[in-house]
Amino acid sequence: MILGAHESIAGGPSKAFGRAREHGAEALQIFVKNARGWKAKPLDPSEVAAFRAEARSTGLPVMAHASYLINLAAPAGSELREKSLDAFVDELDRCEALGIPGLVIHPGSCADHDEGIELIAEAIDAALARVPGQVQVWLENTAGQGTAIAADFRELGRIFAASGTKERLGVCFDTCHAFAAGYDLTNEAGYASTFASLEEAIGGLQRVRGFHLNDCKKPLGCRVDRHEEIGDGAMGLLPFRLLLGDERFTGAIGVLETPEPERYPENLRKLRALV
Ligand SMILES: [Zn+2]
């Protein structure tokens, strides 16, 4: 696995590469705009050029993460749905401009999961139709907090099945979220059955394009999204040892989303020592 970290874009997206190199990352994930706001000014062409130049000269692979405000399962006709779709399209456009191959998104939240799954698939198809090109949507498994969809891998599979744009869909697997959702990665049998469940649900592990490597602050099945530094949480190191030794994921990108960026170098050293 190619190991990296989620890096800040303060000062412009191109600045994330320098931070990645300082942290010892060999890949990175970024937000393509301020993740806490709906609106952002368009990307400056000079910033796009700077980003592409950095990507070329460093050779570091990049993936993007969508804003947490977006809810693709927001009710049809609602203001939230319209804002979510527009923001999602804008972020896909930014990825396309920057040459980023995948935008990771938490699929959405809706009390009625059957309805939510349909709404998510519809939103993805509508958004991708507005952004012709290469950029893909990588759906992330969730911790299942509140009414979040896709804590159960079978819901990821149902979104794939309901979408008419499957060729532009992938999965980003978050270790903390899987554990919080009740998938026990802390022993070999649990690890094997977790990925067997995922494989069956989404129709093949080649659909997994990226990993979020996070320990979990709370116990197995807690259903809360609380990331912890590698080895300091309830998961321990074994899940990461198994994942990094798993030949099915040799070429995949895995990025840290742990709480303290100052500890990225230490976490990356810990992970590399497991291989
Ligand atoms: Zn994540």
py3Dmol code that shows the C-alpha trace and the ligand (Angstrom):
import py3Dmol

protein = """\
ATOM      1  CA  MET A   1       0.000   0.000   0.000  1.00  0.00           C
ATOM      2  CA  ILE A   2       1.153   3.525  -0.770  1.00  0.00           C
ATOM      3  CA  LEU A   3       1.031   5.324   2.581  1.00  0.00           C
ATOM      4  CA  GLY A   4       0.107   8.958   3.037  1.00  0.00           C
ATOM      5  CA  ALA A   5      -2.044  11.429   4.925  1.00  0.00           C
ATOM      6  CA  HIS A   6      -4.852  13.965   4.651  1.00  0.00           C
ATOM      7  CA  GLU A   7      -3.115  17.318   4.206  1.00  0.00           C
ATOM      8  CA  SER A   8      -4.279  20.900   4.689  1.00  0.00           C
ATOM      9  CA  ILE A   9      -4.795  23.129   1.625  1.00  0.00           C
ATOM     10  CA  ALA A  10      -4.234  26.384   3.557  1.00  0.00           C
ATOM     11  CA  GLY A  11      -2.674  28.856   1.105  1.00  0.00           C
ATOM     12  CA  GLY A  12      -3.971  26.856  -1.906  1.00  0.00           C
ATOM     13  CA  PRO A  13      -4.263  23.156  -2.865  1.00  0.00           C
ATOM     14  CA  SER A  14      -0.734  23.121  -4.325  1.00  0.00           C
ATOM     15  CA  LYS A  15       0.651  23.761  -0.810  1.00  0.00           C
ATOM     16  CA  ALA A  16      -0.521  20.305   0.325  1.00  0.00           C
ATOM     17  CA  PHE A  17       2.357  18.563  -1.486  1.00  0.00           C
ATOM     18  CA  GLY A  18       5.031  20.300   0.610  1.00  0.00           C
ATOM     19  CA  ARG A  19       3.211  19.295   3.789  1.00  0.00           C
ATOM     20  CA  ALA A  20       2.963  15.691   2.576  1.00  0.00           C
ATOM     21  CA  ARG A  21       6.699  15.559   1.945  1.00  0.00           C
ATOM     22  CA  GLU A  22       7.464  17.063   5.358  1.00  0.00           C
ATOM     23  CA  HIS A  23       5.289  14.389   6.956  1.00  0.00           C
ATOM     24  CA  GLY A  24       6.978  11.587   5.040  1.00  0.00           C
ATOM     25  CA  ALA A  25       3.789  10.811   3.077  1.00  0.00           C
ATOM     26  CA  GLU A  26       3.954   9.033  -0.291  1.00  0.00           C
ATOM     27  CA  ALA A  27       0.345   9.928  -1.168  1.00  0.00           C
ATOM     28  CA  LEU A  28      -2.161  12.516   0.000  1.00  0.00           C
ATOM     29  CA  GLN A  29      -5.800  13.355   0.382  1.00  0.00           C
ATOM     30  CA  ILE A  30      -7.081  16.930   0.306  1.00  0.00           C
ATOM     31  CA  PHE A  31     -10.296  18.900   0.462  1.00  0.00           C
ATOM     32  CA  VAL A  32     -10.730  20.766  -2.821  1.00  0.00           C
ATOM     33  CA  LYS A  33     -12.205  23.772  -1.017  1.00  0.00           C
ATOM     34  CA  ASN A  34     -12.913  24.814   2.573  1.00  0.00           C
ATOM     35  CA  ALA A  35     -14.807  21.768   3.893  1.00  0.00           C
ATOM     36  CA  ARG A  36     -16.928  23.793   6.333  1.00  0.00           C
ATOM     37  CA  GLY A  37     -18.568  26.171   3.853  1.00  0.00           C
ATOM     38  CA  TRP A  38     -21.018  25.732   0.980  1.00  0.00           C
ATOM     39  CA  LYS A  39     -19.512  28.341  -1.309  1.00  0.00           C
ATOM     40  CA  ALA A  40     -15.945  28.954  -2.367  1.00  0.00           C
ATOM     41  CA  LYS A  41     -14.408  31.175  -4.996  1.00  0.00           C
ATOM     42  CA  PRO A  42     -13.451  29.396  -8.224  1.00  0.00           C
ATOM     43  CA  LEU A  43      -9.973  27.897  -8.480  1.00  0.00           C
ATOM     44  CA  ASP A  44      -7.460  30.383  -9.831  1.00  0.00           C
ATOM     45  CA  PRO A  45      -5.920  29.126 -13.124  1.00  0.00           C
ATOM     46  CA  SER A  46      -2.445  29.859 -11.711  1.00  0.00           C
ATOM     47  CA  GLU A  47      -3.264  27.683  -8.686  1.00  0.00           C
ATOM     48  CA  VAL A  48      -4.438  24.879 -10.994  1.00  0.00           C
ATOM     49  CA  ALA A  49      -1.153  25.108 -12.903  1.00  0.00           C
ATOM     50  CA  ALA A  50       0.851  25.134  -9.636  1.00  0.00           C
ATOM     51  CA  PHE A  51      -1.035  22.087  -8.372  1.00  0.00           C
ATOM     52  CA  ARG A  52      -0.476  20.119 -11.570  1.00  0.00           C
ATOM     53  CA  ALA A  53       3.216  21.061 -11.583  1.00  0.00           C
ATOM     54  CA  GLU A  54       3.621  19.869  -7.968  1.00  0.00           C
ATOM     55  CA  ALA A  55       1.764  16.629  -8.737  1.00  0.00           C
ATOM     56  CA  ARG A  56       4.113  15.980 -11.658  1.00  0.00           C
ATOM     57  CA  SER A  57       7.347  16.898  -9.922  1.00  0.00           C
ATOM     58  CA  THR A  58       6.606  15.037  -6.658  1.00  0.00           C
ATOM     59  CA  GLY A  59       4.856  12.081  -8.320  1.00  0.00           C
ATOM     60  CA  LEU A  60       2.600  11.797  -5.256  1.00  0.00           C
ATOM     61  CA  PRO A  61      -0.857  10.300  -5.956  1.00  0.00           C
ATOM     62  CA  VAL A  62      -3.770  12.396  -4.671  1.00  0.00           C
ATOM     63  CA  MET A  63      -7.369  11.720  -3.758  1.00  0.00           C
ATOM     64  CA  ALA A  64      -9.934  14.270  -2.617  1.00  0.00           C
ATOM     65  CA  HIS A  65     -12.521  14.230   0.179  1.00  0.00           C
ATOM     66  CA  ALA A  66     -15.878  15.976  -0.206  1.00  0.00           C
ATOM     67  CA  SER A  67     -17.296  18.472   2.277  1.00  0.00           C
ATOM     68  CA  TYR A  68     -19.164  17.003   5.246  1.00  0.00           C
ATOM     69  CA  LEU A  69     -22.077  19.394   4.651  1.00  0.00           C
ATOM     70  CA  ILE A  70     -23.176  17.522   1.536  1.00  0.00           C
ATOM     71  CA  ASN A  71     -26.018  15.022   2.028  1.00  0.00           C
ATOM     72  CA  LEU A  72     -26.838  13.130  -1.173  1.00  0.00           C
ATOM     73  CA  ALA A  73     -29.743  11.435   0.642  1.00  0.00           C
ATOM     74  CA  ALA A  74     -31.447  14.771   1.419  1.00  0.00           C
ATOM     75  CA  PRO A  75     -35.182  14.659   0.579  1.00  0.00           C
ATOM     76  CA  ALA A  76     -36.267  15.294  -3.016  1.00  0.00           C
ATOM     77  CA  GLY A  77     -37.265  18.932  -3.560  1.00  0.00           C
ATOM     78  CA  SER A  78     -35.511  20.183  -0.395  1.00  0.00           C
ATOM     79  CA  GLU A  79     -33.164  23.158  -0.304  1.00  0.00           C
ATOM     80  CA  LEU A  80     -30.503  20.921   1.273  1.00  0.00           C
ATOM     81  CA  ARG A  81     -30.671  18.560  -1.685  1.00  0.00           C
ATOM     82  CA  GLU A  82     -30.215  21.352  -4.205  1.00  0.00           C
ATOM     83  CA  LYS A  83     -27.278  22.831  -2.246  1.00  0.00           C
ATOM     84  CA  SER A  84     -25.742  19.369  -1.815  1.00  0.00           C
ATOM     85  CA  LEU A  85     -25.947  18.593  -5.524  1.00  0.00           C
ATOM     86  CA  ASP A  86     -24.497  21.947  -6.578  1.00  0.00           C
ATOM     87  CA  ALA A  87     -21.651  21.673  -4.062  1.00  0.00           C
ATOM     88  CA  PHE A  88     -20.936  18.088  -5.106  1.00  0.00           C
ATOM     89  CA  VAL A  89     -20.811  19.054  -8.797  1.00  0.00           C
ATOM     90  CA  ASP A  90     -18.511  21.992  -7.955  1.00  0.00           C
ATOM     91  CA  GLU A  91     -16.142  19.663  -6.073  1.00  0.00           C
ATOM     92  CA  LEU A  92     -16.141  17.121  -8.921  1.00  0.00           C
ATOM     93  CA  ASP A  93     -15.340  19.977 -11.328  1.00  0.00           C
ATOM     94  CA  ARG A  94     -12.419  21.025  -9.115  1.00  0.00           C
ATOM     95  CA  CYS A  95     -11.093  17.441  -9.069  1.00  0.00           C
ATOM     96  CA  GLU A  96     -11.354  17.306 -12.839  1.00  0.00           C
ATOM     97  CA  ALA A  97      -9.473  20.625 -13.169  1.00  0.00           C
ATOM     98  CA  LEU A  98      -6.749  19.462 -10.767  1.00  0.00           C
ATOM     99  CA  GLY A  99      -6.431  16.004 -12.334  1.00  0.00           C
ATOM    100  CA  ILE A 100      -7.536  14.188  -9.147  1.00  0.00           C
ATOM    101  CA  PRO A 101      -8.984  10.760 -10.034  1.00  0.00           C
ATOM    102  CA  GLY A 102     -11.417  10.263  -7.146  1.00  0.00           C
ATOM    103  CA  LEU A 103     -13.649  12.274  -4.805  1.00  0.00           C
ATOM    104  CA  VAL A 104     -14.418  10.395  -1.567  1.00  0.00           C
ATOM    105  CA  ILE A 105     -17.827  11.027  -0.030  1.00  0.00           C
ATOM    106  CA  HIS A 106     -19.840   9.701   2.898  1.00  0.00           C
ATOM    107  CA  PRO A 107     -22.901   8.508   0.934  1.00  0.00           C
ATOM    108  CA  GLY A 108     -25.552  10.311   2.988  1.00  0.00           C
ATOM    109  CA  SER A 109     -27.970  10.284   5.916  1.00  0.00           C
ATOM    110  CA  CYS A 110     -31.675   9.469   5.868  1.00  0.00           C
ATOM    111  CA  ALA A 111     -33.914   7.794   8.454  1.00  0.00           C
ATOM    112  CA  ASP A 112     -35.385   5.541   5.774  1.00  0.00           C
ATOM    113  CA  HIS A 113     -32.371   3.762   4.286  1.00  0.00           C
ATOM    114  CA  ASP A 114     -34.293   2.253   1.344  1.00  0.00           C
ATOM    115  CA  GLU A 115     -35.372   5.701   0.238  1.00  0.00           C
ATOM    116  CA  GLY A 116     -31.936   7.165   1.048  1.00  0.00           C
ATOM    117  CA  ILE A 117     -30.134   4.640  -1.147  1.00  0.00           C
ATOM    118  CA  GLU A 118     -32.321   5.576  -4.122  1.00  0.00           C
ATOM    119  CA  LEU A 119     -31.774   9.293  -3.486  1.00  0.00           C
ATOM    120  CA  ILE A 120     -27.989   8.822  -3.278  1.00  0.00           C
ATOM    121  CA  ALA A 121     -27.797   6.844  -6.528  1.00  0.00           C
ATOM    122  CA  GLU A 122     -29.977   9.434  -8.265  1.00  0.00           C
ATOM    123  CA  ALA A 123     -27.798  12.308  -6.989  1.00  0.00           C
ATOM    124  CA  ILE A 124     -24.570  10.601  -8.072  1.00  0.00           C
ATOM    125  CA  ASP A 125     -25.925   9.926 -11.562  1.00  0.00           C
ATOM    126  CA  ALA A 126     -27.174  13.517 -11.897  1.00  0.00           C
ATOM    127  CA  ALA A 127     -23.856  14.961 -10.679  1.00  0.00           C
ATOM    128  CA  LEU A 128     -21.674  12.772 -12.901  1.00  0.00           C
ATOM    129  CA  ALA A 129     -23.843  13.667 -15.908  1.00  0.00           C
ATOM    130  CA  ARG A 130     -22.975  17.319 -15.202  1.00  0.00           C
ATOM    131  CA  VAL A 131     -19.237  16.553 -14.961  1.00  0.00           C
ATOM    132  CA  PRO A 132     -18.186  14.570 -18.005  1.00  0.00           C
ATOM    133  CA  GLY A 133     -14.610  13.378 -17.716  1.00  0.00           C
ATOM    134  CA  GLN A 134     -12.442  11.023 -15.724  1.00  0.00           C
ATOM    135  CA  VAL A 135     -13.154  11.902 -12.103  1.00  0.00           C
ATOM    136  CA  GLN A 136     -14.837   9.142 -10.100  1.00  0.00           C
ATOM    137  CA  VAL A 137     -16.973   9.074  -6.959  1.00  0.00           C
ATOM    138  CA  TRP A 138     -15.497   6.883  -4.227  1.00  0.00           C
ATOM    139  CA  LEU A 139     -18.108   5.988  -1.630  1.00  0.00           C
ATOM    140  CA  GLU A 140     -16.841   5.646   1.919  1.00  0.00           C
ATOM    141  CA  ASN A 141     -18.178   3.113   4.403  1.00  0.00           C
ATOM    142  CA  THR A 142     -19.471   4.929   7.495  1.00  0.00           C
ATOM    143  CA  ALA A 143     -19.503   4.372  11.265  1.00  0.00           C
ATOM    144  CA  GLY A 144     -23.310   4.365  11.191  1.00  0.00           C
ATOM    145  CA  GLN A 145     -23.654   7.381  13.460  1.00  0.00           C
ATOM    146  CA  GLY A 146     -27.217   8.745  13.559  1.00  0.00           C
ATOM    147  CA  THR A 147     -28.994   7.891  10.326  1.00  0.00           C
ATOM    148  CA  ALA A 148     -25.813   7.529   8.213  1.00  0.00           C
ATOM    149  CA  ILE A 149     -26.155   5.063   5.346  1.00  0.00           C
ATOM    150  CA  ALA A 150     -23.421   2.555   4.376  1.00  0.00           C
ATOM    151  CA  ALA A 151     -22.165   1.380   7.759  1.00  0.00           C
ATOM    152  CA  ASP A 152     -23.366  -2.001   6.453  1.00  0.00           C
ATOM    153  CA  PHE A 153     -21.328  -2.835   3.327  1.00  0.00           C
ATOM    154  CA  ARG A 154     -24.450  -4.249   1.661  1.00  0.00           C
ATOM    155  CA  GLU A 155     -25.769  -0.686   1.428  1.00  0.00           C
ATOM    156  CA  LEU A 156     -22.698   0.286  -0.631  1.00  0.00           C
ATOM    157  CA  GLY A 157     -23.591  -2.587  -2.959  1.00  0.00           C
ATOM    158  CA  ARG A 158     -27.181  -1.393  -3.192  1.00  0.00           C
ATOM    159  CA  ILE A 159     -26.028   2.116  -4.187  1.00  0.00           C
ATOM    160  CA  PHE A 160     -23.850   0.579  -6.912  1.00  0.00           C
ATOM    161  CA  ALA A 161     -26.790  -1.503  -8.103  1.00  0.00           C
ATOM    162  CA  ALA A 162     -29.144   1.495  -8.198  1.00  0.00           C
ATOM    163  CA  SER A 163     -26.680   3.731 -10.059  1.00  0.00           C
ATOM    164  CA  GLY A 164     -26.563   4.006 -13.831  1.00  0.00           C
ATOM    165  CA  THR A 165     -22.946   5.251 -13.718  1.00  0.00           C
ATOM    166  CA  LYS A 166     -21.226   2.252 -12.086  1.00  0.00           C
ATOM    167  CA  GLU A 167     -18.104   2.649 -14.217  1.00  0.00           C
ATOM    168  CA  ARG A 168     -17.377   5.909 -12.393  1.00  0.00           C
ATOM    169  CA  LEU A 169     -17.971   4.545  -8.873  1.00  0.00           C
ATOM    170  CA  GLY A 170     -15.470   3.130  -6.413  1.00  0.00           C
ATOM    171  CA  VAL A 171     -15.106   2.550  -2.686  1.00  0.00           C
ATOM    172  CA  CYS A 172     -12.877   4.128  -0.064  1.00  0.00           C
ATOM    173  CA  PHE A 173     -12.532   1.843   2.957  1.00  0.00           C
ATOM    174  CA  ASP A 174     -12.184   3.527   6.365  1.00  0.00           C
ATOM    175  CA  THR A 175     -10.753   1.172   9.020  1.00  0.00           C
ATOM    176  CA  CYS A 176     -12.166   3.155  11.969  1.00  0.00           C
ATOM    177  CA  HIS A 177     -15.643   3.352  10.448  1.00  0.00           C
ATOM    178  CA  ALA A 178     -15.716  -0.399   9.703  1.00  0.00           C
ATOM    179  CA  PHE A 179     -14.702  -1.203  13.283  1.00  0.00           C
ATOM    180  CA  ALA A 180     -17.214   1.302  14.711  1.00  0.00           C
ATOM    181  CA  ALA A 181     -19.898  -0.301  12.508  1.00  0.00           C
ATOM    182  CA  GLY A 182     -19.166  -3.684  14.098  1.00  0.00           C
ATOM    183  CA  TYR A 183     -16.719  -5.312  11.651  1.00  0.00           C
ATOM    184  CA  ASP A 184     -14.079  -6.859  13.912  1.00  0.00           C
ATOM    185  CA  LEU A 185     -10.743  -6.355  12.200  1.00  0.00           C
ATOM    186  CA  THR A 186      -8.765  -7.134  15.362  1.00  0.00           C
ATOM    187  CA  ASN A 187      -8.209 -10.840  14.672  1.00  0.00           C
ATOM    188  CA  GLU A 188      -7.365 -12.791  11.528  1.00  0.00           C
ATOM    189  CA  ALA A 189     -10.747 -14.496  11.207  1.00  0.00           C
ATOM    190  CA  GLY A 190     -12.601 -11.189  11.632  1.00  0.00           C
ATOM    191  CA  TYR A 191     -10.311  -9.486   9.122  1.00  0.00           C
ATOM    192  CA  ALA A 192     -10.929 -12.240   6.559  1.00  0.00           C
ATOM    193  CA  SER A 193     -14.696 -12.208   7.032  1.00  0.00           C
ATOM    194  CA  THR A 194     -14.841  -8.389   6.890  1.00  0.00           C
ATOM    195  CA  PHE A 195     -13.235  -8.295   3.453  1.00  0.00           C
ATOM    196  CA  ALA A 196     -15.229 -11.325   2.294  1.00  0.00           C
ATOM    197  CA  SER A 197     -18.399  -9.395   3.231  1.00  0.00           C
ATOM    198  CA  LEU A 198     -17.167  -6.310   1.412  1.00  0.00           C
ATOM    199  CA  GLU A 199     -16.209  -8.312  -1.680  1.00  0.00           C
ATOM    200  CA  GLU A 200     -19.607  -9.955  -1.824  1.00  0.00           C
ATOM    201  CA  ALA A 201     -21.454  -6.679  -1.209  1.00  0.00           C
ATOM    202  CA  ILE A 202     -19.757  -4.585  -3.901  1.00  0.00           C
ATOM    203  CA  GLY A 203     -19.005  -7.281  -6.475  1.00  0.00           C
ATOM    204  CA  GLY A 204     -15.221  -7.441  -6.193  1.00  0.00           C
ATOM    205  CA  LEU A 205     -12.403  -5.797  -4.246  1.00  0.00           C
ATOM    206  CA  GLN A 206     -11.033  -4.161  -7.416  1.00  0.00           C
ATOM    207  CA  ARG A 207     -13.666  -1.515  -6.675  1.00  0.00           C
ATOM    208  CA  VAL A 208     -11.752  -0.466  -3.533  1.00  0.00           C
ATOM    209  CA  ARG A 209      -9.669   2.477  -4.727  1.00  0.00           C
ATOM    210  CA  GLY A 210      -8.423   3.904  -1.461  1.00  0.00           C
ATOM    211  CA  PHE A 211      -8.145   3.437   2.278  1.00  0.00           C
ATOM    212  CA  HIS A 212      -8.481   5.707   5.274  1.00  0.00           C
ATOM    213  CA  LEU A 213      -6.143   4.373   7.941  1.00  0.00           C
ATOM    214  CA  ASN A 214      -7.451   5.382  11.359  1.00  0.00           C
ATOM    215  CA  ASP A 215      -7.628   3.742  14.760  1.00  0.00           C
ATOM    216  CA  CYS A 216     -10.927   4.104  16.651  1.00  0.00           C
ATOM    217  CA  LYS A 217     -11.340   5.880  20.003  1.00  0.00           C
ATOM    218  CA  LYS A 218     -14.379   3.804  21.028  1.00  0.00           C
ATOM    219  CA  PRO A 219     -15.067   0.047  21.175  1.00  0.00           C
ATOM    220  CA  LEU A 220     -16.178  -2.344  18.422  1.00  0.00           C
ATOM    221  CA  GLY A 221     -19.698  -1.558  17.190  1.00  0.00           C
ATOM    222  CA  CYS A 222     -19.831   1.870  18.951  1.00  0.00           C
ATOM    223  CA  ARG A 223     -21.323   3.478  15.813  1.00  0.00           C
ATOM    224  CA  VAL A 224     -19.614   6.792  16.491  1.00  0.00           C
ATOM    225  CA  ASP A 225     -17.080   8.383  14.171  1.00  0.00           C
ATOM    226  CA  ARG A 226     -14.082   9.131  16.444  1.00  0.00           C
ATOM    227  CA  HIS A 227     -10.704   8.649  14.821  1.00  0.00           C
ATOM    228  CA  GLU A 228      -7.650   7.900  16.979  1.00  0.00           C
ATOM    229  CA  GLU A 229      -3.881   7.860  16.398  1.00  0.00           C
ATOM    230  CA  ILE A 230      -2.583   4.536  15.029  1.00  0.00           C
ATOM    231  CA  GLY A 231      -2.121   2.016  17.849  1.00  0.00           C
ATOM    232  CA  ASP A 232      -3.610   4.303  20.529  1.00  0.00           C
ATOM    233  CA  GLY A 233      -7.247   3.273  20.113  1.00  0.00           C
ATOM    234  CA  ALA A 234      -9.476   0.236  20.492  1.00  0.00           C
ATOM    235  CA  MET A 235      -8.247  -1.457  17.291  1.00  0.00           C
ATOM    236  CA  GLY A 236      -4.581  -1.984  18.104  1.00  0.00           C
ATOM    237  CA  LEU A 237      -1.949  -2.670  15.450  1.00  0.00           C
ATOM    238  CA  LEU A 238      -3.001  -6.086  14.114  1.00  0.00           C
ATOM    239  CA  PRO A 239      -5.643  -4.791  11.652  1.00  0.00           C
ATOM    240  CA  PHE A 240      -3.027  -2.509  10.089  1.00  0.00           C
ATOM    241  CA  ARG A 241      -0.418  -5.282   9.947  1.00  0.00           C
ATOM    242  CA  LEU A 242      -2.931  -7.524   8.133  1.00  0.00           C
ATOM    243  CA  LEU A 243      -4.034  -4.771   5.756  1.00  0.00           C
ATOM    244  CA  LEU A 244      -0.505  -3.669   4.826  1.00  0.00           C
ATOM    245  CA  GLY A 245       0.492  -7.274   4.225  1.00  0.00           C
ATOM    246  CA  ASP A 246      -2.580  -7.981   2.109  1.00  0.00           C
ATOM    247  CA  GLU A 247      -1.420  -8.526  -1.484  1.00  0.00           C
ATOM    248  CA  ARG A 248      -4.868  -7.616  -2.828  1.00  0.00           C
ATOM    249  CA  PHE A 249      -4.190  -3.996  -1.841  1.00  0.00           C
ATOM    250  CA  THR A 250      -0.503  -3.620  -2.728  1.00  0.00           C
ATOM    251  CA  GLY A 251      -1.047  -0.765  -5.202  1.00  0.00           C
ATOM    252  CA  ALA A 252      -3.813   1.026  -3.258  1.00  0.00           C
ATOM    253  CA  ILE A 253      -3.460   4.421  -1.586  1.00  0.00           C
ATOM    254  CA  GLY A 254      -3.928   4.528   2.192  1.00  0.00           C
ATOM    255  CA  VAL A 255      -4.088   7.884   3.973  1.00  0.00           C
ATOM    256  CA  LEU A 256      -4.141   8.840   7.633  1.00  0.00           C
ATOM    257  CA  GLU A 257      -7.026  10.967   8.906  1.00  0.00           C
ATOM    258  CA  THR A 258      -5.791  10.817  12.489  1.00  0.00           C
ATOM    259  CA  PRO A 259      -6.509  13.740  14.858  1.00  0.00           C
ATOM    260  CA  GLU A 260      -3.052  15.406  15.068  1.00  0.00           C
ATOM    261  CA  PRO A 261      -1.201  16.144  11.805  1.00  0.00           C
ATOM    262  CA  GLU A 262       1.969  16.696  13.902  1.00  0.00           C
ATOM    263  CA  ARG A 263       1.829  12.986  14.626  1.00  0.00           C
ATOM    264  CA  TYR A 264       1.565  11.902  10.965  1.00  0.00           C
ATOM    265  CA  PRO A 265       5.340  11.173  10.740  1.00  0.00           C
ATOM    266  CA  GLU A 266       5.176   8.985  13.847  1.00  0.00           C
ATOM    267  CA  ASN A 267       2.039   7.171  12.580  1.00  0.00           C
ATOM    268  CA  LEU A 268       3.579   6.578   9.154  1.00  0.00           C
ATOM    269  CA  ARG A 269       6.735   5.190  10.801  1.00  0.00           C
ATOM    270  CA  LYS A 270       4.572   2.879  12.933  1.00  0.00           C
ATOM    271  CA  LEU A 271       2.707   1.618   9.859  1.00  0.00           C
ATOM    272  CA  ARG A 272       5.881   1.103   7.793  1.00  0.00           C
ATOM    273  CA  ALA A 273       7.415  -0.869  10.663  1.00  0.00           C
ATOM    274  CA  LEU A 274       4.506  -3.344  10.434  1.00  0.00           C
ATOM    275  CA  VAL A 275       5.307  -4.367   6.873  1.00  0.00           C
TER     276      VAL A 275
END
"""
ligand_1 = """\
1
ZN
Zn -12.535 8.500 6.494
"""
view = py3Dmol.view(width=600, height=400)
view.addModel(protein, "pdb")
view.setStyle({"model": 0}, {"cartoon": {"style": "trace"}})
view.addModel(ligand_1, "xyz")
view.setStyle({"model": 1}, {"stick": {}})
view.zoomTo()
view.show()
